[in-house]
Amino acid sequence: MKRREFITLLGGAAAWPMAARAQQVSKLPTIGFLGAGSGSDSVWKDWTSAFVQRLRELGWVEGRNVVIEYRWGDGRAERYADLAAEFVRLQVDVIVTSGSAAVAVKRATSVIPIVFATANEPIGSGLVASLARPGGNATGMSMQQTDLAGKRLELLREIVPGLRRLGILINAGNPEAVLDRDQVRAAAGKLGLEVLTGEVQGAKEIAPTFEAFKGRAQALYVVGDALMSTNRIRINTLALAARLPSMYPNRAAVEAGGLISYGPNFPDIYRRAGDYVDKILRGGKPADIPVEQPTKFDLVINLTTAKALGLEIPPTLLARADEVIE
């Protein structure tokens, strides 16, 4: 063998393990995580931490045997389709997302498994055929908004005696939020409440909507979604100025000055999303994995906001609260 040929062969042999290692790295299972909010939001940090911790408990360590690609919608629904398409191009193994972003991902792919950590109406929004047998490429957690709407209104009536007129703040551009609004209206009708609906499709429309509530609504029900979460401080400031006790679906808004929230514990939900991902990465099919419902719920009350509104929270309600912020 000629010297040049020997060197070439030797060089190829040395390069082969490196190529093999690169190929192995590229074959690591990849999770696409599409968050509807800002990636810098401390709320999301709590939720993603719970998700990553659960994966680790199940044997999936980020950077070692699994890759997680994070993308953030920044509360802008128009970005979801592009981010979903990016995950399709990356050929990720599973996509984790929530709410209306899940609907956008479902439109982008009928092949890549989808885990929706939260979905208000997974059947009504077309994510699944049924809760017991999803039947497609998506599964996850249903938020049971039908049951929660009535419970939240009952809590508001405990705080606001004689409540008759309810203001609902909703992102009308979010189909899931619209479904939730309909459930709130139905629950309000059963309680004999008059409903005033403030529909917005962007942050600039929030303040004018509160002008319409002033002097008319006695309490505020905020239909949760990414737009409302991103603007929760602004909403709370306006609600306080309008003397409106506010009800939210999760604690983050109450920590930011809202009055009360009642809803599923979101860190727990994202831990359970880790269970879904584990099943899929080990060969499970979303079509055969039933949609589950939250089992852990939190009632959070902000006493500082209550005092600013001149409200006395009933002791029985305080005793039932999972957390009281002072």
N, C-alpha and C positions, 0 to 999 in steps of 0.2 A: 504494500500500500504506500502510495506517495505521501510525503510529509504534509502537503497542503490538504489532501483528502482526509488524513488522520486528524488534523487540527479542526477541519470543518465538522467531522463526525463527532469529535470530542466536544466542540462548541455546541452542537445540536443536543448532545446528551445532557450537557450542563443546563441548557436552556429549558429542556423538557419539564423537569420538576417545577420550575418557576411557572411555566405555562399551565401545568396541571393545577398548581396551587391557585392561580388566578381563576381558573375555571371552577374550582371548588368554591371559591369565595363568591363568584357570580351566581352559583347555584343555591346560595343560602335562601331560605324562604323569606319573602319580602312582604311586609304588611304596609299597605297604604293607609295612613290615618288622616282623614279629611275633617278638620274641625271647623265648625260654622263660625266660631268667634276668633278673636285675635290670639295669636300664639304667645304673646307677652302677658296675657291676662292671667292673674293669679288663680282665678277660678279654674281655668283649663289646666294649669299646672297640677292642681289637686287631683283632677280627674285623670289626666294622663299618667300621673304618678301611680294612682291606684291601678290603672290598666297594666302598666309595665311591671308593677310589683306582682300582680296576679300571674302574668306570663312567666315571670321568674320562678314563682312557686310551682308552676306547672312544667318547668324545665326549659323554658325559652328565654335565653339571655341575650339581650340586645347587643349586637356587635360580635357575638360568639357563634351562635347558631341560628340567629334570626336578624333581619334588618327591618327597621321601621322608618318609612319615609313620611315625614309630616308635611302637611299643607294646610294653610289657614284661609278661611273665606273672609275674615275681617267683617263679618256681619253683612256682607254684600252677596245677595242670592245670585246676582248675575255672574259671579265668579265660579260658582259651583260646577257648571258644565265644563268649563275649561280645565279646572283642576281634576275633574273626573276623567276627562279625555287624556290628561297627562298620565294618570295612573294606568290607563289602558295601554298607552304607548310604552310605559315602563314594564308592562306585563307582570304586575304585582300578583301575588298569590291570593290575597284577600284584601278587601277594603273595609275599614271601620269608619263609620260616620254616624250622623244623627239627623233627625228632623227632615226639613225640606231638602237638605243636602243629599240625604239618602235617595230621595226621589230623582234628583239629577243624576246620581251615580247609576241608578237603575236604568235610566234612559240611555246612559253611555255604554253599558255592557249587560248582556244577558248571559255571559259566560263566567266572568270573574266572580267568585263568592263575595257577598256583601253581608256585613254584620252591622245592623243599625242599633247603636247603643240606646237610642231613644227614638220612638216614633209615636206621635199622638194617635193616629188612626191608620195602622199599617194595611188594613184591608181596604178602607175607603180611599186611601191614597195610591192603591195599586201596587204596593210593595210585595204583598203576599196574597195567595188565594184564600188561605184560612190560617188561623193561629195554630191549629194542631198539625196541619200539613201545609207548610208554606208553598210548596210546589214549584218554586223557581230557583233563582240564584241568591235569594236574600232571606235572612232570618234575623232575629234579635229580640229586643224588648219593647213591648207595648206599654204605653204610659197610662192607659186606663182613664183617659180624660173624661169619659162619660160619668164615671163614678166620682171623680175628684171635683168636678164643677159644683155639684150640689153640696159636698162637704165644705168647700171653701166658702160658699155663700152662707151656710149655716154659721161658720166661724165669724164671718163679717157681721152677721146679725147679732151675735153675742157681744161684739165690741161696739156696734152702733145700734143701740136700741131704737126701735121705730124706723128702721131702714126701709125706705120705700122706692128710692130712685138710685139706680146703679149705673155708673159710667163704665164702659168697657173700652179699653185701649187695645187696638189690634193692628198688626201689619197686614193690610188687606192684600198685599202682593204675595203672601205666603199661603198656599192652598191648605196646608195642615193647620195653620192658625185659624183660617176661615172655618174649618170643620170644628175646631175647638170652640170658636165663638158661638156656633150654632148650638153646641151642647150647653154653653153658659146661658144662652137665651132660653133654652128649654127649661133648664133648672130654675132660672129666675121666674119664668112664667108660673111654675108650680108653686112658688113661694109668694106669688102676687106682687113681684117687683116690676117696676117700670124700668126699661132698659134704654140708656142713651149710648149709642155706639160712636166712638171716635176712630175712624179708619185713616191710617197713614200708610205711606209707602216709602218714606225716607225720613231721616232725622230732622230735616227742616220743617216737616209738617207736624211735629210733636207739639211744639209750643202753641201754635194756633188752635190745635184741638183742645187744649186745656182751657182756652178762653171760652170755648163752647160749653165746657163742663161747669164753669164757675157759676155758683148760684142755682144750679140745677141738680147736679149729681150730689149724693150724700156720701158715696164711697166709690173707690176705683178698683176695678178688676183688670189686671194687666195680663193679657194673653201672651204667654212666654214664647219667645223665639230669639234668633240671633240679633235682630235689630233692637229688640227691647233690652236684651242683656247688655249689648254694647252701649246703650244710652240710658242705663239704669240710674246713674247719678243725676242726669238731667231730668229724668222723669220724676224722681223722688223730690228734687228741688221744686219742680212745678206743682207736684201734688201737695207738698207742704204749704206752698204759697196759696193754693186754692182750698186749703183746709180739707183735703180729701184723704181719709184713711185708705191705705192701699193694700191690696192682696196680690201676692206673687206666687208662681209655681215652685220657686226654689230659694234657698237661703241667701244666695249671693246678693240679690237685690235688697234683702233686709239688712245685711251687713253694710250695704251702701246707703242706708237711710230709709228703706221702705218700712212699713209698719209690721206686716205679718206675711208669712209664707207657709204653705202646706203642700207637700209633694214628696215624690220619691227621693231617697238619699242618692245623690248623683255619684259620689265616689263608689258606693256599693254597686250601682248600675254599671259603671265602667270596669269594675272588677269582674262582674259577670260577663261583660263583653269579652274579657280575656278567656273565659271558659269556652265561649263560642268559637273564638279564633283557634284555640287549642284543638277543639274537635275537628275543625276544618283542616288545619295543617296536618292532622293525623289521618286524613282521608274521608272525614264525614262530608256529607252533601247538605247544603242549606235547605234543599227541598224536603229533607227528611228530619230536620232538627226543629222541633216545635218552638214557636214564639212564646216567650215567657213574660210574666208580669212582675212588677216590683213587689218586694216583700217587706222592705224597710222604708218607712215614711217619717219625715221630720216636720214638726210644727215649731216654727221659730218666730219669736216676737221681739220687736225692738222697743224697749221701754222708753228710751230717750225720745224717739219719734212720737210715742203715745203721749208723753208729757207735753211735747211741743204742740200737739193737736188738742190738748186739754182733755184727753180721754183717760178714763179709769178702766184698766183691764180687769175683768172679773177674776177674783182669786182662783176660782175653779178652773178657769182657762189657763192661768199661769201654772197651775199645778200639773196640767196636762202637757205643757210645752216641753219639747226636747231641749230647747235652748232659749234662754232669755238674754238679750243683748242690752246692756245698760251703759 
